[in-house]
Amino acid sequence: MGRVASGRHRDRPVTMADIVLRVRLVGGGSMDVTYDDPAAGSEAEVIAHVVTTLADDAGVLRCSHGDRLVVLYARGVCVVEVAPRGAVL
């Protein structure tokens, strides 16, 4: 499991493997989601996993938007910006 960093994000601990993604969708909309990979040892590993997953047409990421589960399908994503542990939500 990821280590706990100082601070909290919406009433839950922020882990070292938590990153915020600003996602622009193929349809023109955008949204900010949080992706957490407890198995990752560093933010660089998480970012590499996100990029690798979304580079595959069949790639899928389970993320959260506030208290909601959001599933990102690579085919619907055209741009991803990364903000390590910095809450944009």
Residue frames as a rotation matrix with the C-alpha (Angstrom) as fourth column:
MET 1
0.585 0.811 0.000 0.00
0.811 -0.585 0.000 0.00
0.000 0.000 -1.000 0.00
GLY 2
0.140 -0.531 0.836 1.21
0.425 -0.730 -0.535 3.55
0.894 0.430 0.123 -0.67
ARG 3
-0.598 -0.409 -0.689 2.75
0.799 -0.243 -0.550 5.67
0.058 -0.880 0.472 2.05
VAL 4
0.550 0.826 -0.121 0.67
0.835 -0.544 0.079 8.44
0.000 -0.145 -0.989 3.54
ALA 5
-0.465 -0.641 0.611 1.79
0.628 -0.725 -0.284 11.95
0.625 0.251 0.739 2.66
SER 6
-0.776 0.204 -0.597 1.06
0.403 -0.568 -0.718 15.00
-0.485 -0.798 0.358 4.71
GLY 7
-0.716 0.583 -0.383 -2.39
-0.671 -0.727 0.146 16.40
-0.193 0.362 0.912 4.08
ARG 8
-0.432 0.680 0.593 -5.77
0.358 0.732 -0.579 15.05
-0.828 -0.038 -0.560 3.13
HIS 9
-0.949 0.219 -0.225 -7.86
-0.295 -0.376 0.879 15.14
0.108 0.900 0.421 -0.01
ARG 10
-0.183 0.980 -0.076 -11.60
-0.722 -0.082 0.687 15.33
0.667 0.181 0.723 0.50
ASP 11
0.401 0.390 0.829 -11.71
-0.910 0.273 0.312 13.51
-0.104 -0.880 0.464 3.84
ARG 12
0.978 -0.200 0.058 -9.34
0.202 0.979 -0.020 10.72
-0.053 0.031 0.998 2.83
PRO 13
0.337 -0.923 -0.185 -5.59
0.011 -0.192 0.981 10.42
-0.942 -0.332 -0.055 3.22
VAL 14
0.811 -0.212 -0.546 -3.49
-0.583 -0.217 -0.783 11.36
0.047 0.953 -0.299 0.21
THR 15
0.676 -0.599 0.430 -1.02
0.329 0.767 0.551 8.61
-0.660 -0.231 0.715 -0.62
MET 16
-0.234 -0.865 -0.443 2.26
-0.274 -0.379 0.884 8.97
-0.933 0.329 -0.148 -2.44
ALA 17
-0.826 -0.068 0.560 0.68
0.437 0.551 0.711 7.06
-0.356 0.832 -0.425 -5.33
ASP 18
0.299 0.946 -0.124 -2.25
0.709 -0.307 -0.634 9.50
-0.638 0.102 -0.763 -5.64
ILE 19
-0.880 -0.471 -0.063 -2.19
0.329 -0.700 0.634 11.77
-0.343 0.537 0.771 -8.67
VAL 20
0.153 0.913 -0.379 -4.75
0.095 -0.395 -0.914 14.11
-0.984 0.104 -0.147 -10.13
LEU 21
-0.689 -0.298 0.661 -5.41
0.641 0.176 0.747 13.85
-0.339 0.938 0.070 -13.84
ARG 22
-0.083 0.651 -0.755 -6.99
-0.417 -0.711 -0.567 16.60
-0.905 0.267 0.330 -15.89
VAL 23
-0.561 -0.036 0.827 -8.52
0.520 0.762 0.386 14.65
-0.645 0.646 -0.409 -18.74
ARG 24
-0.338 0.476 -0.812 -9.70
-0.757 -0.650 -0.066 16.15
-0.559 0.592 0.580 -22.02
LEU 25
-0.073 0.445 0.893 -12.16
0.195 0.884 -0.425 13.88
-0.978 0.143 -0.151 -23.78
VAL 26
-0.765 -0.219 0.606 -12.49
0.593 0.128 0.795 13.26
-0.251 0.967 0.032 -27.51
GLY 27
0.102 0.932 0.348 -15.91
0.970 -0.171 0.173 14.93
0.221 0.320 -0.921 -27.44
GLY 28
-0.083 -0.235 0.969 -14.36
0.248 -0.946 -0.208 18.21
0.965 0.223 0.137 -26.22
GLY 29
0.841 0.430 0.328 -15.29
-0.215 -0.291 0.932 18.04
0.496 -0.855 -0.152 -22.53
SER 30
-0.310 -0.938 -0.154 -12.80
-0.143 0.206 -0.968 17.81
0.940 -0.278 -0.198 -19.70
MET 31
0.846 0.524 0.096 -12.77
-0.185 0.120 0.975 16.62
0.500 -0.843 0.199 -16.11
ASP 32
-0.234 -0.882 0.408 -10.41
-0.817 -0.050 -0.575 16.26
0.527 -0.468 -0.709 -13.17
VAL 33
0.822 0.442 -0.360 -10.09
-0.213 0.824 0.525 12.80
0.529 -0.355 0.771 -11.64
THR 34
0.162 -0.757 0.633 -7.89
-0.964 0.014 0.264 11.20
-0.209 -0.653 -0.728 -9.00
TYR 35
0.620 -0.073 -0.781 -5.99
-0.277 0.911 -0.306 8.01
0.734 0.406 0.545 -9.79
ASP 36
0.326 -0.477 0.816 -4.48
-0.918 0.047 0.394 5.90
-0.227 -0.878 -0.422 -7.02
ASP 37
0.525 -0.261 -0.810 -2.07
-0.237 0.869 -0.434 3.00
0.817 0.419 0.395 -7.44
PRO 38
0.814 -0.151 0.561 -1.22
-0.570 -0.020 0.821 1.63
-0.113 -0.988 -0.102 -3.99
ALA 39
0.799 -0.520 0.302 1.28
0.497 0.854 0.156 -0.85
-0.339 0.026 0.940 -5.49
ALA 40
0.594 -0.586 0.551 3.41
0.349 -0.430 -0.833 1.91
0.725 0.687 -0.051 -7.03
GLY 41
0.172 -0.645 -0.745 6.55
0.983 0.060 0.175 2.98
-0.068 -0.762 0.644 -5.24
SER 42
-0.668 -0.440 -0.600 6.73
0.397 -0.893 0.213 6.49
-0.629 -0.095 0.771 -6.67
GLU 43
0.255 0.754 -0.605 4.76
-0.180 -0.578 -0.796 9.12
-0.950 0.312 -0.011 -8.55
ALA 44
-0.356 -0.474 -0.805 6.91
-0.877 -0.127 0.463 8.45
-0.322 0.871 -0.371 -11.63
GLU 45
-0.977 0.031 0.213 5.75
0.072 0.979 0.188 4.81
-0.203 0.199 -0.959 -11.63
VAL 46
-0.145 0.989 -0.043 2.11
0.452 0.028 -0.891 5.90
-0.880 -0.149 -0.451 -11.39
ILE 47
0.213 0.180 -0.960 2.51
-0.602 -0.750 -0.274 8.35
-0.770 0.636 -0.052 -14.25
ALA 48
-0.738 -0.540 -0.404 4.24
-0.656 0.438 0.615 5.70
-0.155 0.719 -0.678 -16.37
HIS 49
-0.774 0.519 0.362 1.37
0.426 0.850 -0.309 3.28
-0.469 -0.084 -0.879 -15.65
VAL 50
0.171 0.876 -0.452 -1.26
0.115 -0.473 -0.873 5.88
-0.979 0.098 -0.181 -16.63
VAL 51
-0.016 -0.247 -0.969 0.52
-0.857 -0.496 0.140 6.76
-0.515 0.832 -0.204 -19.87
THR 52
-0.926 -0.373 -0.056 1.11
-0.355 0.812 0.464 3.10
-0.127 0.449 -0.884 -20.78
THR 53
-0.535 0.795 0.286 -2.50
0.497 0.569 -0.655 2.17
-0.684 -0.208 -0.699 -20.04
LEU 54
0.363 0.752 -0.550 -4.03
-0.002 -0.590 -0.807 5.05
-0.932 0.294 -0.212 -21.99
ALA 55
-0.375 -0.566 -0.735 -1.66
-0.787 -0.225 0.575 4.48
-0.490 0.793 -0.361 -24.94
ASP 56
-0.967 0.108 0.232 -3.37
0.184 0.923 0.337 1.13
-0.178 0.368 -0.913 -25.55
ASP 57
-0.639 0.769 0.006 -6.72
-0.447 -0.378 0.811 1.36
0.626 0.516 0.585 -27.36
ALA 58
0.170 0.716 -0.677 -8.17
0.242 0.636 0.733 -1.17
0.955 -0.289 -0.065 -24.93
GLY 59
-0.768 -0.599 -0.225 -6.74
0.369 -0.128 -0.920 0.62
0.523 -0.790 0.320 -21.85
VAL 60
0.410 0.903 0.129 -9.00
0.237 -0.242 0.941 1.28
0.881 -0.355 -0.313 -18.86
LEU 61
-0.795 -0.606 0.027 -8.29
0.157 -0.248 -0.956 3.21
0.586 -0.756 0.292 -15.63
ARG 62
0.312 0.829 -0.464 -10.47
0.794 0.041 0.606 3.21
0.522 -0.558 -0.646 -12.51
CYS 63
-0.762 -0.515 0.392 -10.41
0.282 -0.809 -0.516 6.73
0.583 -0.283 0.762 -11.07
SER 64
-0.091 0.774 -0.626 -12.49
0.974 -0.060 -0.217 8.83
-0.206 -0.630 -0.749 -8.72
HIS 65
-0.558 0.092 0.825 -14.19
0.228 -0.939 0.259 12.18
0.798 0.333 0.503 -9.12
GLY 66
-0.152 0.441 0.885 -15.06
-0.894 -0.443 0.067 13.34
0.422 -0.780 0.462 -5.64
ASP 67
-0.305 0.127 0.944 -16.88
-0.670 0.676 -0.307 10.37
-0.677 -0.726 -0.121 -4.10
ARG 68
0.727 0.681 -0.086 -17.76
-0.503 0.444 -0.742 8.80
-0.467 0.583 0.665 -7.46
LEU 69
-0.104 -0.686 0.720 -16.05
0.279 0.675 0.683 6.00
-0.955 0.272 0.121 -9.33
VAL 70
0.610 0.196 -0.768 -15.10
-0.639 -0.452 -0.623 7.02
-0.469 0.870 -0.151 -12.87
VAL 71
0.244 -0.525 0.816 -13.80
0.477 0.797 0.370 4.60
-0.844 0.299 0.445 -15.46
LEU 72
0.239 -0.268 -0.933 -11.63
-0.699 -0.714 0.026 6.15
-0.674 0.646 -0.358 -18.18
TYR 73
0.612 -0.048 0.789 -11.50
0.500 0.797 -0.339 4.30
-0.613 0.602 0.512 -21.48
ALA 74
-0.357 -0.912 -0.199 -8.43
0.382 -0.338 0.860 5.11
-0.852 0.231 0.469 -23.57
ARG 75
-0.471 0.197 0.860 -10.45
0.879 0.019 0.477 5.51
0.078 0.980 -0.182 -26.77
GLY 76
0.562 0.802 0.201 -12.35
0.763 -0.597 0.249 8.46
0.320 0.014 -0.947 -25.29
VAL 77
0.611 -0.432 -0.664 -9.31
0.340 -0.614 0.712 10.37
-0.715 -0.661 -0.228 -23.97
CYS 78
0.777 -0.377 0.504 -7.32
0.460 -0.205 -0.864 12.75
0.429 0.903 0.014 -26.14
VAL 79
-0.070 -0.817 0.572 -5.17
-0.188 -0.552 -0.812 14.65
0.980 -0.165 -0.115 -23.57
VAL 80
0.714 0.206 -0.669 -4.08
0.596 0.324 0.735 13.99
0.368 -0.923 0.109 -19.98
GLU 81
0.068 -0.677 0.733 -2.37
-0.411 -0.688 -0.598 16.53
0.909 -0.260 -0.325 -17.70
VAL 82
0.253 -0.065 -0.965 -0.84
0.677 0.724 0.129 15.26
0.690 -0.687 0.228 -14.45
ALA 83
0.174 -0.188 0.967 -0.74
-0.594 -0.803 -0.050 17.04
0.785 -0.566 -0.251 -11.08
PRO 84
-0.323 -0.342 -0.882 1.07
0.371 0.812 -0.451 14.90
0.870 -0.473 -0.135 -8.47
ARG 85
-0.406 0.222 -0.886 -0.82
0.910 0.189 -0.370 15.04
0.086 -0.957 -0.279 -5.14
GLY 86
-0.965 0.082 -0.248 -2.02
-0.036 -0.982 -0.186 18.57
-0.259 -0.171 0.951 -5.92
ALA 87
-0.329 0.920 0.213 -5.77
0.734 0.391 -0.554 18.51
-0.593 -0.026 -0.805 -5.63
VAL 88
-0.991 0.123 0.061 -7.42
-0.041 -0.687 0.726 20.17
0.131 0.716 0.685 -8.60
LEU 89
-0.406 0.896 -0.182 -10.82
0.639 0.420 0.644 18.76
0.653 0.145 -0.743 -7.68
